[in-house]
Amino acid sequence: MDHDHADLLPRPAAVDRALAQRETALGRLDTATVDIDAIAGRVLAEPVVASEDQPPYSYATMDGYAVDATEGYPLRVADREVFPEDDPGRLGDGEAVRVATGAPVPERANAVLKVEEAAVEDGELTGTSLSPGTYVYEQGSNVEAGERLFAAGERLSPKDAILLRDLGVESVTVREPLSVGLLATGTEIHEGRIADLDSPMLAGLVESWGHDATYEGSVPDDYDTVEARVAALADEHDVLLTTGGTSVGEKDYVIRVLAALGDVDFHRVAVRPGKPIAMADLPEYDATVFAVPGKPVGAHTITSLVARPFFTGRTDLPTVPAEVAVDVGLGPSGFEYAVPVTLEDRDGDGDPTAMPLGHADSPLSVYEETFDPSVLSSSTRATRADGFVLTESALDAGQRVRVIPYESVE
């Protein structure tokens, strides 16, 4: 296989493929019905469609007088008042009806004149000029009957309970969480000479994304052992996350194993650090595999950028503005570089300063002016960065950039 830069998959294309694989993986899961007080982090198995308008009728948002705003003053004040529990009836020609906040407005009424802006003398109302819709929460303005508000595959949050309950929905059908196994590869890890730094981090990401993570130990660099263990775990879990063995070295067996057991969708994404990530579908086992490179910072970066959409359905990358503290050069073109930075507040005077952690002028000096993702991705202290700048171009001191905080993707 040719491993020049031409076979690198752009990150957006890798994300699209991960989302497509997500649909396959979700379709393999069992479903359950949960009350809406337990929806946080759950993934909908079916869309939610509004059965009726919300609000189901127009109502007043202020105490005042319900009127037809197209009619001129004075208006005759009806000898009745409408409260939230009342049937509002119909507004007569040239008529105004006193209404309370939250009360349905009479038929034909399209505005409410606030009490503070109204004057009544001898049973006739005058006041400020109004436009239709003033202080009226109109029927169907929030939700129209038949409108699809939640899609199948959408991950729900606690705030979604507000709209669901307003729709009269008390329970929803969801997919069960993905069962995710984590397997470290490498003789040095298997024999305990080097600590497995990746698996606890990846397990935390999986759990934060709403799924169940199980550490399944390690395997040495032996093809038959790797193949047997991957097959066994793929048979047990919906998803397998392996670390290490994703490059093109003599003992990097993982990609060859995945090709033998199923279909490798992609291998190598144009992001540094983290380039050698792979995703595979193993149809015989009804499992998806992400093979993640072993260097810890690179593993975290590429998993957050490429695998997060698979687990969450989200592709957004929230950012905060900052100003680069120093010049930072980049290596070969054709890559997106994820440059870890620390943010230093300027006491409210402009954007914070982004100091590339690892630069010679930072507290962690592992490169001079040219960003070195290979060395930095091995540094555990680099995890003290606040976020990273995703860029294809060199950075200049004083340049405004967008920083992706780590907490926004974890």
N, C-alpha and C positions, 0 to 999 in steps of 0.2 A: 504494500500500500504506500502510495506517495504521501508524504507528510509535509509538503511545503505549505505556504500560507494560503494557496488557492483553494484548499479543501476545508478551510475554516468556515463555520456557519456563523453569520451575523447574529448577535444576541436577539434582535426582534424576531428573527425566523425561528430561533431555538425556543423562544417563549411561545410562539404560535404553535409549534409542534408539541410543547409541553401541555398547552391548553387542550389540544386535540386529544392527547393521550389521557388527559384528565376525564374527558367525556367517556372514554373507554373504561377507565378504572372505576368511575362512579357507577356506570351501568352494571358492574359486576357485584356491587354491594347490596346487601339486604336493606330493607326499609323498616322504619319504625314510626309510630305516631307519638308525638310529644306535645305536652301543654305549652302554651306560649311563654310561660314563666321559666321554661327550660330550653329555650331556643338558641341561647348564646353559643356561637361557634358551630352550630349544626348546619348541614347543607340540605337545601330543599330537594325533595325527589320529584315534586310536582309544582307547576306554576300556581300562583295565587291570583285569582281574577275577582274583581269587585262584583258582587251580586246586585248591588243597588248604588244609587248616588249617595255620596257623602259630602256635605251633610244631606240628609234625605229631604230637607225643606230649607228654605231661606229663613234666617233668624237675625234678630237685632244684636249688634255688638255694643250698643250704648243704650242707656235709658233715654227715651225721647218719644218722638211721634213718627209713626210709619206713614209715609206719603208716597204719592206718585210724583217723582221729581220733574216730570214733564209738564205738570200743571202749575199754574202760578198761584201766588198768595192773593188774598187770604183763603184759607181752607177751613171748612167746618169741622170742629172737633166732635167726634162721635162720643156718645154717652156710654163708653165702655173702655176697659183697659185689658190688654192681653199680657198674660204671664207665661213662663216657660211651659207650664203644664196644660195650657188652654188650646182649644181649637180657635185659630185666629179669624176664621170667617173670610169675608171678602170686603175689599175697600170700595166704597161707593164713589161715584164721580164727585170731585171737589171735596173729598173727605180726608181727614187725618185721624189716626187711631193711636192713643197712648199705648206704648209698649215698654216692657222691662227688658233689661239685658238678658239675652239668651232666649227670649220669647220668639216663637215663629211669627213672621210678619204676614199680615193678611194678603190674600191673593190680590194681585194688581199693584201692591206696594213694591217699590224698588229702591227706597232710600229711607234713612232715619234721620230726623232732625234732632240733634242733641237738646236736652232740656235746657242747658246753659245758653243755647243760641235761639231759644224759642220764646215767643211772647203770645199769651192768650188773653183776649179781651172780648167780652160778650160772646164767648163760645167760638171765636174765630182765631185761627192760628196764623201768625206771620213769623218770619225768621230769615236766616241766611240762605243764599242761593245754594242749591244742591245739584249734584250729578247723580244719575242712576248708579246704584252700587254703594253709595256713601253709607258707612256703618251698617252694612248688611253683608252677612256671610252667606253668599248665594248658593242655592241648591246645586250640587254637583261640581262646585268650584274646587273642591278638594279632590274628589274622586268621581269619575263617571262610571255608571254601571257598564260592565263588560270590559273595563280597562284592566290590562294585565299589569300588576304592580310588582310582582316578584317572579323571577324566572327560575325554572328548574335548574339546579346546579349552583344557585346563589347561596353564599355563606351568610347566615343571619347574625345580627348583633343585638344586644339588649334593647337598643332604641327601636328596633323593628317591631317590638311588641306593641308600641304605641299605635302604629298604623294598623297592625293586624287586629288588635282589639277594637279599633274604631270601625273596622270592616265587619265586626261580629265574629271574627275567627278566634276560636278558643284553643285549637290544636292544629298542627300541621304534620304532613308526612315528610320525613327526612331520611337521608341515607345514614347508615351506620358509619362511624368514623373509620378511616383507613387503619388497618393494622400494618405497622411499619417495623420491619426488622433492620437492625444496624449491625453490619459485619465489617470489622477491620481486617485488612490483608497486610501481609508483610512478616517475614520470619523474625525480624528484629522486634516487632511488637508482640508476636505470638510467643516468643521466648522471654519476653519481659525485659529486654535490654533497652527498649525505648517505650515510654509511656504512650498510650493511645489518647491523644489530645482531641481527636476529632469526634469520636462517638458521643461523649457527654454533651458536647456543643450541638451536634446534629439532633440528638434526642430532644434537647431543649427547644430547638427550632420547631421540630415536628409537633411537640406538645403545644407550643404557643400558637401553632397554626390549626389547632383543633383536632389532632389525630393522636393515636396511641402508639407510643414508641417502645420497643423492646430491644435491649442490648443483647446480641447473640454471640458475643465473643470475637475471636480472631482465628485466622487461618495462616499457615506459613506459605511461602512462595513456592507452591507445588501445584502444577496444573490440575492433576486429578483431584487433589484435595479441595482446591478452590471450586472446581466444577461440581463436585459432589455436595459441598456445603451450600453453594448458591442454589442448586436445584432443590435441596431439601428445604431451605428457607423460603424460596419462591413458592413452594407448595404449601407452606404454612402461613405466609403473610400476603397481604394485598400489594405491598410495596417493599422493596428491599433497597436500602442505602448502603453501598459499599464504599470504603475509603482505601485509597492507595491502589497501585497496580493499573493505573489508567493511561500511563504514558506508552512509549514504544520501546522500552528496554527489554532485554532478554527475559527477565523474570516478571514483566508486567503482563500477567495472564488474564486479568479481568475482562478486557474487551474481547479477547479470543473466546473466553468462556461464554460470554453473552451472545456472541455470534453463533456459537454452537448450539445454544439452548433456545434461541429465539431470534428476534429481529432487532438489530441495533439501528435505532432511528437516526441518531446523530452521535458523533464523537469529535470533540474539539470545537469550541466556540471562541469567537474572536474577542475574548476578554482576557486581560491580564491584571491580577493573578487569577488562576482557576481555569485556564484554557482547556485542559484535557478532560473536562466533564463529558459523560456520555449518558444517553437515555436509551433504554431498550424495552421492548414489549415481549413478554414470554407467554404467548397465547396458550401453550400446553399447560401452563401453571396458573393461568388467569392472574398474572402478576406483572407489575411494572418495576423496572430497576433503574435507579440513578447511580452511576459509578462516579464518585467524587474524588478529585485528586487529594493526596494525603497531607499537603502542607496546610496547617490549621487556618491561617488567615485567608489563604486562597480558597480553602474549602468553604469557609463561612461566606466569603464574598460571592462565589459562583453559585452556591446553593441558594442564597438569598435572591440573586438576580434571575436565575433560570428555573430552579425547582419550586420556589415560593408560589409562582402562578399555578403550578400543578396542584399544590396542596390547598390553596386558598381561592383560586379563581381571580385573584387580583393582579393587575399588571402595573398599577400606579407606583411611582417612585417619588413620594413627597420630598420636598427640598426646602432648605432655608438659604437665604443669601449670605454671602461672606466675601471677604477680600483676601486674596492670596498674599501670604507674608513674604514669600521668597520665589525666585525663579525655579521652575522645575522642568527639566527636559524629559523627553520620552524616548523610548527605544524604537524598534521598527514600526513603520506605518502599517495600517490595516487592522489595528486593534483599538478597542475601547480600553482605556486604562482606569482602573479603580484605585485612586490615590487616597489612602487613609489620611485624615487630618484631625487635628485638635482645634477646637474653637475657643478663642479668647475674646471675652466681652470687652467692649470699649466704653463701658459705663454709659451706654445709651447714645454715644457719639458715633453714629453711622453703623454700618454692618460690622459684625464680629470679624476678627482676623482668623483665617484658616492657615494653620501651620502644618505642612506635610510632615507627619510623624515618620521618622526614618531619614529625613533630610539631615545633612551635616549640621545645620543650625538648630535642629530640634533636640529635645532631650534624648531621643534615640537616634544615634548617628550610624546608619548602615549604608548610606549612599551619599554621594557628593551632590551634584546638581541634577544628575540624570536618574530618574526614578528607576529603581531596581526591584521589580515585583517578585523575582525569584527569591532573593535574599529576604526581603521584607515579609513575604508570606510565610516564612519559617519562624519569624520572631514572635514569641508569645507576648512580648511587651507591646507590639503593634495593636493588640486588642484594646489598648487603652485609648485608642482614637475615638473621637465622638461621631465620626461618620466618614464618608468618602466622596471624592469628586470623580464623576464619571466623565472622561474626556478623551478625545482623539487627537487633541492638539496640546503642545507644550503650554505651560502656565507661566505667566509673567507676574512678578511682584506688583501688587496693587490691582491686579485684574479682578473684576467681579465674577464670582462663580456661584453655582448652586450646589450646596452640600446635601447629600442624602444622609440624614441621621440614621445610625444603626437601629435605633428603636422603632423607626418607621417601617422597617422591613422584617423585624423580628416578631 
